[in-house]
């Protein structure tokens, strides 16, 4: 009597491993993108705090470049988002870079996160 696996058994195992790997990779991509979105929320919180301080000190909201946060206003090779603040309302927006920065994976589209001066989160569908 021979010991070992038949070709059919090996092919079935390879197919099962392939299915599990494809599910795992897609979930991994989602988790990574959620982490990048969390970084954007943290920077938006810092921008909001700086805008509130600017309003209390000078009576106006300013653009991101005038704040000492270090958030990029355009997509850079070191960041996943570009940031902008509305000088009329103080609402700050993070936009996911499509090109010029670190673009999202193919399964993740471009999305935005917003944070108003009142602390209300918004944006488009995404993470």
BALOBA-1460 file (C-alpha; in Angstrom, 3 decimals):
// residues 127
<rec num="1" residu="x" x="0.000" y="0.000" z="0.000"/>
<rec num="2" residu="x" x="1.370" y="3.394" z="-1.014"/>
<rec num="3" residu="x" x="1.556" y="6.330" z="1.301"/>
<rec num="4" residu="x" x="1.071" y="9.909" z="0.154"/>
<rec num="5" residu="x" x="-1.458" y="12.180" z="-1.422"/>
<rec num="6" residu="x" x="-3.165" y="11.882" z="-4.749"/>
<rec num="7" residu="x" x="-3.007" y="14.637" z="-7.324"/>
<rec num="8" residu="x" x="-6.687" y="15.460" z="-6.772"/>
<rec num="9" residu="x" x="-6.151" y="15.918" z="-3.039"/>
<rec num="10" residu="x" x="-3.213" y="18.253" z="-3.651"/>
<rec num="11" residu="x" x="-5.165" y="20.334" z="-6.175"/>
<rec num="12" residu="x" x="-8.088" y="20.678" z="-3.743"/>
<rec num="13" residu="x" x="-5.741" y="21.871" z="-0.977"/>
<rec num="14" residu="x" x="-4.101" y="24.389" z="-3.324"/>
<rec num="15" residu="x" x="-7.511" y="25.747" z="-4.359"/>
<rec num="16" residu="x" x="-8.606" y="26.117" z="-0.729"/>
<rec num="17" residu="x" x="-5.364" y="27.891" z="0.217"/>
<rec num="18" residu="x" x="-5.775" y="30.216" z="-2.778"/>
<rec num="19" residu="x" x="-9.317" y="31.165" z="-1.759"/>
<rec num="20" residu="x" x="-8.249" y="31.848" z="1.827"/>
<rec num="21" residu="x" x="-5.293" y="33.934" z="0.641"/>
<rec num="22" residu="x" x="-7.449" y="36.087" z="-1.634"/>
<rec num="23" residu="x" x="-9.899" y="36.797" z="1.207"/>
<rec num="24" residu="x" x="-7.029" y="37.558" z="3.581"/>
<rec num="25" residu="x" x="-5.315" y="39.978" z="1.203"/>
<rec num="26" residu="x" x="-8.504" y="41.971" z="0.615"/>
<rec num="27" residu="x" x="-9.118" y="42.221" z="4.354"/>
<rec num="28" residu="x" x="-5.510" y="43.250" z="4.899"/>
<rec num="29" residu="x" x="-5.913" y="46.085" z="2.368"/>
<rec num="30" residu="x" x="-9.003" y="47.348" z="4.185"/>
<rec num="31" residu="x" x="-7.256" y="47.314" z="7.558"/>
<rec num="32" residu="x" x="-4.263" y="49.222" z="6.166"/>
<rec num="33" residu="x" x="-6.542" y="51.871" z="4.624"/>
<rec num="34" residu="x" x="-8.437" y="52.255" z="7.910"/>
<rec num="35" residu="x" x="-5.118" y="52.988" z="9.609"/>
<rec num="36" residu="x" x="-4.316" y="55.642" z="7.021"/>
<rec num="37" residu="x" x="-7.769" y="57.187" z="7.528"/>
<rec num="38" residu="x" x="-7.120" y="57.253" z="11.286"/>
<rec num="39" residu="x" x="-3.950" y="59.229" z="10.626"/>
<rec num="40" residu="x" x="-5.998" y="61.708" z="8.579"/>
<rec num="41" residu="x" x="-8.513" y="62.063" z="11.430"/>
<rec num="42" residu="x" x="-5.692" y="62.790" z="13.873"/>
<rec num="43" residu="x" x="-4.217" y="65.487" z="11.619"/>
<rec num="44" residu="x" x="-7.695" y="66.981" z="11.069"/>
<rec num="45" residu="x" x="-8.112" y="67.165" z="14.841"/>
<rec num="46" residu="x" x="-4.800" y="69.026" z="15.108"/>
<rec num="47" residu="x" x="-5.863" y="71.379" z="12.310"/>
<rec num="48" residu="x" x="-9.182" y="72.042" z="14.055"/>
<rec num="49" residu="x" x="-7.404" y="72.875" z="17.324"/>
<rec num="50" residu="x" x="-5.056" y="75.231" z="15.490"/>
<rec num="51" residu="x" x="-7.980" y="76.903" z="13.692"/>
<rec num="52" residu="x" x="-9.823" y="77.419" z="16.990"/>
<rec num="53" residu="x" x="-6.684" y="78.948" z="18.507"/>
<rec num="54" residu="x" x="-6.237" y="81.184" z="15.446"/>
<rec num="55" residu="x" x="-9.851" y="82.365" z="15.687"/>
<rec num="56" residu="x" x="-9.514" y="83.088" z="19.404"/>
<rec num="57" residu="x" x="-6.240" y="84.945" z="18.935"/>
<rec num="58" residu="x" x="-6.743" y="86.855" z="15.662"/>
<rec num="59" residu="x" x="-10.468" y="86.593" z="14.926"/>
<rec num="60" residu="x" x="-10.073" y="84.800" z="11.562"/>
<rec num="61" residu="x" x="-9.592" y="81.316" z="10.194"/>
<rec num="62" residu="x" x="-6.526" y="80.719" z="8.032"/>
<rec num="63" residu="x" x="-5.369" y="78.267" z="5.365"/>
<rec num="64" residu="x" x="-3.403" y="75.149" z="6.251"/>
<rec num="65" residu="x" x="-0.091" y="76.618" z="5.078"/>
<rec num="66" residu="x" x="-0.402" y="79.368" z="7.714"/>
<rec num="67" residu="x" x="-0.744" y="76.868" z="10.546"/>
<rec num="68" residu="x" x="2.271" y="75.174" z="12.103"/>
<rec num="69" residu="x" x="0.881" y="71.635" z="11.791"/>
<rec num="70" residu="x" x="2.987" y="70.317" z="8.920"/>
<rec num="71" residu="x" x="0.018" y="68.955" z="6.978"/>
<rec num="72" residu="x" x="0.620" y="68.934" z="3.209"/>
<rec num="73" residu="x" x="-1.658" y="71.098" z="1.049"/>
<rec num="74" residu="x" x="-0.850" y="68.996" z="-2.032"/>
<rec num="75" residu="x" x="-0.176" y="65.306" z="-2.456"/>
<rec num="76" residu="x" x="3.415" y="64.610" z="-1.487"/>
<rec num="77" residu="x" x="5.450" y="61.437" z="-1.697"/>
<rec num="78" residu="x" x="5.447" y="61.198" z="2.095"/>
<rec num="79" residu="x" x="1.700" y="61.503" z="2.755"/>
<rec num="80" residu="x" x="-1.514" y="59.691" z="1.889"/>
<rec num="81" residu="x" x="-3.781" y="62.761" z="2.093"/>
<rec num="82" residu="x" x="-3.752" y="66.427" z="1.155"/>
<rec num="83" residu="x" x="-5.336" y="68.905" z="3.551"/>
<rec num="84" residu="x" x="-7.268" y="72.142" z="3.168"/>
<rec num="85" residu="x" x="-9.179" y="74.434" z="5.517"/>
<rec num="86" residu="x" x="-12.029" y="76.752" z="4.527"/>
<rec num="87" residu="x" x="-11.218" y="80.277" z="5.730"/>
<rec num="88" residu="x" x="-14.922" y="81.182" z="5.909"/>
<rec num="89" residu="x" x="-16.068" y="78.335" z="8.167"/>
<rec num="90" residu="x" x="-12.868" y="76.808" z="9.541"/>
<rec num="91" residu="x" x="-13.891" y="73.356" z="8.290"/>
<rec num="92" residu="x" x="-10.868" y="71.258" z="7.353"/>
<rec num="93" residu="x" x="-10.830" y="68.510" z="4.725"/>
<rec num="94" residu="x" x="-8.484" y="65.613" z="4.059"/>
<rec num="95" residu="x" x="-8.578" y="64.269" z="0.495"/>
<rec num="96" residu="x" x="-7.074" y="60.877" z="-0.329"/>
<rec num="97" residu="x" x="-4.280" y="61.270" z="-2.860"/>
<rec num="98" residu="x" x="-4.909" y="59.720" z="-6.262"/>
<rec num="99" residu="x" x="-1.503" y="60.506" z="-7.747"/>
<rec num="100" residu="x" x="1.563" y="62.442" z="-6.718"/>
<rec num="101" residu="x" x="1.432" y="61.066" z="-3.209"/>
<rec num="102" residu="x" x="0.883" y="57.562" z="-2.003"/>
<rec num="103" residu="x" x="-2.148" y="56.382" z="-4.002"/>
<rec num="104" residu="x" x="-4.684" y="53.947" z="-2.542"/>
<rec num="105" residu="x" x="-4.808" y="50.290" z="-3.431"/>
<rec num="106" residu="x" x="-6.841" y="49.389" z="-6.501"/>
<rec num="107" residu="x" x="-9.854" y="48.311" z="-4.422"/>
<rec num="108" residu="x" x="-10.044" y="51.603" z="-2.515"/>
<rec num="109" residu="x" x="-11.298" y="54.741" z="-4.198"/>
<rec num="110" residu="x" x="-10.606" y="58.389" z="-3.517"/>
<rec num="111" residu="x" x="-12.524" y="59.730" z="-0.528"/>
<rec num="112" residu="x" x="-12.536" y="62.739" z="1.798"/>
<rec num="113" residu="x" x="-12.810" y="63.284" z="5.531"/>
<rec num="114" residu="x" x="-14.019" y="66.600" z="6.948"/>
<rec num="115" residu="x" x="-14.045" y="68.056" z="10.444"/>
<rec num="116" residu="x" x="-15.946" y="71.220" z="11.240"/>
<rec num="117" residu="x" x="-15.076" y="73.724" z="13.941"/>
<rec num="118" residu="x" x="-18.034" y="72.366" z="15.922"/>
<rec num="119" residu="x" x="-16.376" y="68.928" z="15.898"/>
<rec num="120" residu="x" x="-18.744" y="67.303" z="13.415"/>
<rec num="121" residu="x" x="-17.206" y="64.637" z="11.177"/>
<rec num="122" residu="x" x="-18.252" y="64.217" z="7.568"/>
<rec num="123" residu="x" x="-16.943" y="63.345" z="4.139"/>
<rec num="124" residu="x" x="-17.563" y="60.945" z="1.325"/>
<rec num="125" residu="x" x="-17.865" y="57.200" z="1.470"/>
<rec num="126" residu="x" x="-14.656" y="55.477" z="2.392"/>
<rec num="127" residu="x" x="-12.800" y="54.775" z="5.557"/>
